[in-house]
Amino acid sequence: MPKIAVHFTGFLVNVDDSVLGLNLGDGFDIVKQSQQQIMKILSKIEFHYGVNGTIKGVLGFDTDGRPSGSYCIVKYNAEELEGTAQGGVVISVDRLKGIEQSIRNKIRLLRLFKEGNVFLRFSCFYHMKDSEPAVFQIAREGPLADTTRFKLVESEIANAQSFLANNKIPFGNPQVQLAFESFELSYESHNLGLAFLSLMISLETLLNPSDHELRYRVSRNTAVLLGKNCEDSKNIFAEVKALYDKRSKLVHTGKHETITHQDVLCLRNYVREIIKEMTKIGSDRNCILNTLNTCGFGERPWRK
């Protein structure tokens, strides 16, 4: 049987028009498609999961409340698969999963580049049959717990593309990879306390050299690693200590009412910047911790 062209479509959430300028590479493009363009595919996805609300979950809305379409990642001719006598294709699950995972990893890196819970809510492959999309290998990601929008200003686009080109998942350092996965969990919890604790796990995984003096060691290492000058390091040191006090109260009382969304955003930003800085340094974690232990506030010798 002849080969049939297979295409990929994924539906982004928590983004705006600023992502349309991003070049993701590997043949993937971000486009904004109208409701009319995507409805045939979305309706098949909704039918597949047997739930209502799929369409509403990925459509943007104009100021008058009308659906305006969706931000999609597309890759046309993503693969060629052998056709069948019935007009279908012989599905190569592993090959298609590899394509899907490659773009999901790029989106995961965008969340590490800058704040915003951008992800592919739904994705699928399809081929054209009798001028209609024949959809298969549907996937979804969730939950949609954090609705913080991912936005880029024009000056950040080139940096974002460079970040995608120079970083790969999984990270080579196992502690960094574990911390990154815990960082991602903070986007998935509807409970601010649990999101906060997952970020604290990230922080301790990255910067705690032992089981002693956790609050002091983690706070100081964060301040030394990220502080641009002595005063900046002092401010970071004080802020991380305050966040750690909230962590202790949460763990010992079980009451998460004192944890605010701003606390989660603040801690998540520290974890994000630590992962980026440690990845940029490129040394073994223990080597980095030894360097931090010998440095004062604002020194950052690896930057010189």
N, C-alpha and C positions, 0 to 999 in steps of 0.2 A: 504494500500500500504506500501511497505517496506521503511525504512529510507534510505536516500541518503546522502553521505558525501559531504559537501560543503567546498570549500577552498577559502582563501583570498589572493589576490596579490595587492600590491601597488607599484607604480613606483616613486622612490626618485629622486630628482634633486638637483644640487649644492652640491654634495658629491664626495668623492674619496674612494680609497681602505681602508683608515684608519677606516671607519665606519664598516668594515666587522668584526672587533674584538668585537663589542658591543653586549652584551647580553641584549635584550630588555625585557625579561621575558614574562610570560603569553603565551608561545608557539610561539611568534613571532621571526622570524629570518631575518637577513639582508644577502642577497646573491647577487652575481653578476651572472646574467644569460645572456647567449649568445643571439644574435639576433635571431638565429634559435629557441631557447627555448621559446622566448616570443612573436614571431611574430604573432602567431595565436590569442593570447589574444589581443595584441595591435591593430591588424587590425580590430577586432570587436569593440574595443573602438573607433577607428577612424571612423568607419562606423556609430556608434551610434551618434556621434556628428556632422557628416556630414561636417567635415573640414579637410583640408590638414595640415600637419605639426605636427600632434599628435605624430607620430613615431619619427620624428627628435627631438622633444622636450624632449624625455626621453632617447634617445640612447646616450651613450658615444662614443667617437671617438678615434681611435688609432692615432699615430703620422703621419701615411700616409693618414689619412682622412677616413679610412674605419670604419663603425660602429663596435663597440666592444661589444655592449650589454648594459645592464641596471642594475642599483642597485635597487634591489627589496626587499620589506618586504613581507614575505610570512608566512602564517599560514595554514598548511595543517590540514584537519579535524577540521576546525574552528567551524563547527556546523553540526548537522544532521537534515535534513528537510524531511518531508513526501513527497514521490514521487507521481507522477500523472500517469494516464493511458497512457498519451501521451509521457512519458519519461522525463517530467520536474519535477519541485519541487514546493511545496506550499510555497511561499515566506513569511517569517515572518519578515516584514520590521523593526519593533522595535528591535528585537533581533539582526539582522544583523547590524543595525545602531549603536547599543551599542558596538559591536565588532570593527567596523570601527572607532568610536569616541575614543575608548580606545587607539588605536595605534596612531591616529592623535594627541591626547594629549601628548603622549610620545615624538613625534617629535616636538611639540610646546615647550616642556620643554628643548629639546636639543638646540633650538635657544636661550633659556634663559641661558643655561649653558655656551655657547660660541658663538662668532660671526659666522654667516653663515646662509644664507637663505635656510636651508634644509626644504623641505616639500614634501608631496605626491602629485605629479602633477595629477596623475590618480590612481584610485583604483577600484577594482571590486571583486565580488564573482563569483565562477563558480563551476560547477560539470562536471564530465566526462560523455559524452554521445556518444556511438559508437567510443570510443577512441579519441574524440575531446572535447575541453573545451566548455561547454555551458555557456556563460557569461551573468550575470545579475547584477542588482543593481550597476550600474556604477556611479562613482562620480569623480569630478575633483575639483581642488583647484587652485587658481590663483588670480591675474595675476602674471606672472613671471617677475616682475619688477626689483628686486635686484638679481644680479647673484653672490653675494659674496659666495664663496665656504666654506662649513663647513668641517673643517679638525681637526683631533685629533692626537696628538703625543701619543706614547705608554703609557707614564706616566699618561695621562689624561683619559684613558679608564676606569680604576677602579673608578675614581672620577665621571665620567659621569654616570656610572651605579648606583653608590650610590646616585647621585643627582636625578635620575629617580625614585629610590626606595623610597626616603624620601620626595618627593614633589608631590602634586596632584593638578590638575586643576578641578574645580575652586578653587582659593585660599580662605581661610577662611575670610580674611580681604577684605571687599568690595572695599576699596580704592586701595589696592594692585591689586585686580582683574581688576579694571577699568584701572589702570596704565599699567598693563600687556597687556590688549587688545589694548590700544593706542600704546604701544611699538610694537605690532605685525603689526599694520597698517603702521608703517614706512617702512616695507618691501614691501608693496603692491602698493606704489605710484611711478609713473614714474617721478614725480615732486619732486626734492630735497627739495624745500621749504616746501611743504606739509608734506613730511616725517619728516623734521626737526621740524615743528610745532607739529606734533603728539607726538614726543618725548618730547617736552617742556610741553605739556599737561600732559604727564606721570610724568615728574619731579615735576610739580606744584601740581598734585594730591597727590603725595607721601610726599612732604617736605614743602609745603607752609602752615603755620599755620593760616594765615589770608589774607586779601586783601590789606595789607599795606607792603611796603618795599619788594616787591616780589623779586627783583633782589638780594638784600642783604640776605634775609632770606633763599631763596632757595640755593644760593651759599654757604652760611655759613653752613647750615645743611648738604649739600653734603660733604663739606670739613671735618666737624666733624665726620660724619658717616663713611666715607671711608678712611680718611687720616691715614696712618700707623704710622706716627710720625708728629711732628710739621711742619717740612719743607714740607713734602708731603701734609699736609693739606693746607698750604699756596699756594702751586702750584695748587691744585685742586680748591681752592677758586678763584684764579685769572683766571683760565681757564673757569670755569663755568660762572663767571661774563662776560667774553669776549663772550662766547656763548650766554648769555642772551642779550647782546648788539646787537648781530646779529639778535636775535629774535625780538627785538624792532624795528630795522630798517626794517626788513622784513614785520612786521605787519603794520607799519606806511607808508611805501612806496609801498608795494605790489611787490617789485622787489626782486626776489630770486637769482639773479646772484651771489651775494656775498656768498651764501651757497654752500659749496663744499661737495663732497662725504666724504672727511675726517672729516668735521664738523659733518655729520650725523653719521659716525662710532664712533666718539669720544663721542657725546652725547648719542648715543645708548648704548655705553659701560657703561657710568655713570648710566643710567637708569637700565640696566641689573644688575649691581653690587649693586645698592640701593635696588632693589626688593629682591635680594638674601640675602642681609644683614638684611633687615627688617624681612624677612621670618624666617631667622635663629634666630633673637632675639625673635620673637614670641609674642611680647607684642602688645597691642592696639596702633594704630597709634598715637593718642594724647599723650599717655604715652611715646612713643619713641621721639616725638617732644619735650616734656618737658625735657627729659633727654638731648637731643642735645642742648637745650637752656642753660642748666646749665653747659655744658662741654666745655673745651677748646680744641684747636687744638691738635690732636694726643693722646688724653686721652683714648677714647673708653673703658669705665669701664665695659661694657657688655662683653668684650673679656677677662677679667681677672678673 
